[in-house]
Amino acid sequence: MIELNEEQRIILNTVKQIATEKIKPMAAEIDEKGEVPMDLIEIFKENGLLAPLIPQEYGGVNSSFLLFSLILEEISKVCASCALILISHADGLLPILHKATPEMKRRYLPGFVKGKIACFAATEPDAGSDIQSMKTRAVRKGDNYIINGKKCFITNASLADTITLFAYTDPDKKTKGISAFAVDKGAKGLTYGKNENKMGMRGCTNCELFFDDVVVPAEKRIGEEGDGVAAMMIALETARMFTASQAVGLAQGAIDEAIRYAKERKQFGRPISGFQAIQFMIADMVANTEAARLLTYQAARYLDQNERSKIPRFCSMAKFIASDNAMRVTTDAVQVMGGYGYMKDNPLERMMRDAKLIQIYAGTNQIMRVVASREVFKRQ
Ligand SMILES: Cc1cc2nc3c(=O)[nH]c(=O)nc-3n(C[C@H](O)[C@H](O)[C@H](O)COP(=O)(O)OP(=O)(O)OC[C@H]3O[C@@H](n4cnc5c(N)ncnc54)[C@H](O)[C@@H]3O)c2cc1C
């Protein structure tokens, strides 16, 4: 489906090997404990997986969005929450990569290559889909900003060396008054809530962040004052394609488990794969996952080509098609396994719980339909 060059093939084969040999055996334990697998972070670091999108001049690999999408798909086949660590890290670093000053890029990007972790902090208790309702304020005082406010649900927050934070610098200007900042771990006045106890994606951390008179030097503002929403959208559009890749990988992992089981499980004297009811369920799962995969790759290609007229529509469509499909596929895969599918001894019930989150974060699937339909009416 995709032509890869030699270097890309080597990267992808290494990721496949890491996924099957290292991540798959620990996926159930990661889910059970609900903790970030720190061994895995080391594996990501050692194999350059925290920095694929970073240009070579900063020590990165400068991979295409498409290649990173394939990497996320491979990891998500065995552990979607492990892929989420990488997605949230990318969300945090992309605004710096695209909007920060050259000095700031030189300060932060090589660190990410060496294993420092980023997160993306926009959501607040009263500002989810309606991000304009955020209350966090950054007030300029001389060469600094003083930040006060609260963020919630932030993936990687407790791990992150750098928080890419969004706050109002001028609330009267509405979305044009939001700015982005890089806030370093250990900043005075920055405190963390507890790790949220989630239904799924339990291998990554999510917590609240509290900013109480946190002083951030003006040179750590990402882009111009009022440029925050533009910086946010760069990360969010890309994140939507990444979460679509995660959903495609998750669905494929569930299909592989369901087919394996259907061939082995015998009822009425023959494998259940011989029953048309099972065959049709599998056919639908495979067909819809292939369709979601193609749409996701197309969104990734548009990102690589910087096709501005296509990116918002294709990234949002890929996100809702692929994640709604992953929810359906994982639910049906549990059905194929019958009672055994409902037990924690096999990975399908975890995959079903993990799939649910992809319909919610990086913009809910309802909001994705709002974006897609708005773009359709605007351009046709
Ligand atoms: C595990 C997890 C990890 C997350 N990680 C991060 C992170 O790293 N960084 C970050 O900034 N945020 C993060 N989020 C926040 C996430 O992006 C938001 O939860 C999401 O955008 C929805 O916001 P909300 O939860 O406030 O729901 P709400 O916005 O309150 O929505 C509730 C319901 O109303 C619907 N709705 C709202 N507005 C409309 C509308 N205009 N039209 C139709 N339907 C509508 C929604 O679709 C949804 O069904 C995370 C969330 C979770 C659960």
The ligand as a MOL file (V3000), in Angstrom:
LIG
                    3D

  0  0  0     0  0            999 V3000
M  V30 BEGIN CTAB
M  V30 COUNTS 53 58 0 0 0
M  V30 BEGIN ATOM
M  V30 1 C -7.5490 10.3490 28.8500 0
M  V30 2 C -7.5990 11.7290 28.2870 0
M  V30 3 C -6.4330 12.3150 27.8400 0
M  V30 4 C -6.4360 13.6490 27.4160 0
M  V30 5 N -5.2530 14.2470 27.0930 0
M  V30 6 C -5.2370 15.5940 26.8750 0
M  V30 7 C -4.0030 16.2890 26.7100 0
M  V30 8 O -2.9170 15.6830 26.7120 0
M  V30 9 N -4.0370 17.6230 26.5430 0
M  V30 10 C -5.1940 18.3390 26.5270 0
M  V30 11 O -5.1530 19.5510 26.3830 0
M  V30 12 N -6.3930 17.6950 26.6590 0
M  V30 13 C -6.4360 16.3550 26.8410 0
M  V30 14 N -7.6310 15.7020 26.9940 0
M  V30 15 C -8.8640 16.4580 26.9000 0
M  V30 16 C -9.7280 16.0750 25.7030 0
M  V30 17 O -9.1940 16.5870 24.5190 0
M  V30 18 C -11.1570 16.5710 26.0140 0
M  V30 19 O -11.6620 15.6730 26.9940 0
M  V30 20 C -12.0470 16.5950 24.8140 0
M  V30 21 O -11.6230 17.6010 23.9170 0
M  V30 22 C -13.5100 16.8560 25.1780 0
M  V30 23 O -13.6610 17.8570 26.1310 0
M  V30 24 P -14.5750 17.5600 27.4400 0
M  V30 25 O -14.0920 16.3000 28.0310 0
M  V30 26 O -14.5650 18.7690 28.2700 0
M  V30 27 O -16.0150 17.2840 26.8680 0
M  V30 28 P -17.1150 18.3920 26.4650 0
M  V30 29 O -16.5110 19.4090 25.5640 0
M  V30 30 O -17.7850 18.8680 27.6980 0
M  V30 31 O -18.1290 17.5210 25.6160 0
M  V30 32 C -19.1130 16.6770 26.2230 0
M  V30 33 C -19.9880 16.1070 25.0950 0
M  V30 34 O -20.6340 17.1840 24.3760 0
M  V30 35 C -20.3180 17.0960 22.9980 0
M  V30 36 N -20.1770 18.4450 22.4400 0
M  V30 37 C -19.5510 19.5270 22.9780 0
M  V30 38 N -19.6380 20.5790 22.1640 0
M  V30 39 C -20.3280 20.1750 21.0720 0
M  V30 40 C -20.7320 20.7960 19.8500 0
M  V30 41 N -20.4270 22.0720 19.5630 0
M  V30 42 N -21.4250 20.0650 18.9370 0
M  V30 43 C -21.7150 18.7600 19.1930 0
M  V30 44 N -21.3720 18.1100 20.3300 0
M  V30 45 C -20.6790 18.7990 21.2440 0
M  V30 46 C -18.9820 16.3450 22.9430 0
M  V30 47 O -18.7810 15.7490 21.6750 0
M  V30 48 C -19.1620 15.3320 24.0570 0
M  V30 49 O -19.9100 14.2500 23.5880 0
M  V30 50 C -7.6500 14.3610 27.3770 0
M  V30 51 C -8.8450 13.7390 27.7740 0
M  V30 52 C -8.8240 12.4510 28.2330 0
M  V30 53 C -10.1120 11.8270 28.6870 0
M  V30 END ATOM
M  V30 BEGIN BOND
M  V30 1 1 1 2
M  V30 2 1 2 3
M  V30 3 2 2 52
M  V30 4 2 3 4
M  V30 5 1 4 5
M  V30 6 1 4 50
M  V30 7 2 5 6
M  V30 8 1 6 7
M  V30 9 1 6 13
M  V30 10 2 7 8
M  V30 11 1 7 9
M  V30 12 1 9 10
M  V30 13 2 10 11
M  V30 14 1 10 12
M  V30 15 2 12 13
M  V30 16 1 13 14
M  V30 17 1 14 15
M  V30 18 1 14 50
M  V30 19 1 15 16
M  V30 20 1 16 17
M  V30 21 1 16 18
M  V30 22 1 18 19
M  V30 23 1 18 20
M  V30 24 1 20 21
M  V30 25 1 20 22
M  V30 26 1 22 23
M  V30 27 1 23 24
M  V30 28 2 24 25
M  V30 29 1 24 26
M  V30 30 1 24 27
M  V30 31 1 27 28
M  V30 32 2 28 29
M  V30 33 1 28 30
M  V30 34 1 28 31
M  V30 35 1 31 32
M  V30 36 1 32 33
M  V30 37 1 33 34
M  V30 38 1 33 48
M  V30 39 1 34 35
M  V30 40 1 35 36
M  V30 41 1 35 46
M  V30 42 1 36 37
M  V30 43 1 36 45
M  V30 44 2 37 38
M  V30 45 1 38 39
M  V30 46 1 39 40
M  V30 47 2 39 45
M  V30 48 1 40 41
M  V30 49 2 40 42
M  V30 50 1 42 43
M  V30 51 2 43 44
M  V30 52 1 44 45
M  V30 53 1 46 47
M  V30 54 1 46 48
M  V30 55 1 48 49
M  V30 56 2 50 51
M  V30 57 1 51 52
M  V30 58 1 52 53
M  V30 END BOND
M  V30 END CTAB
M  END
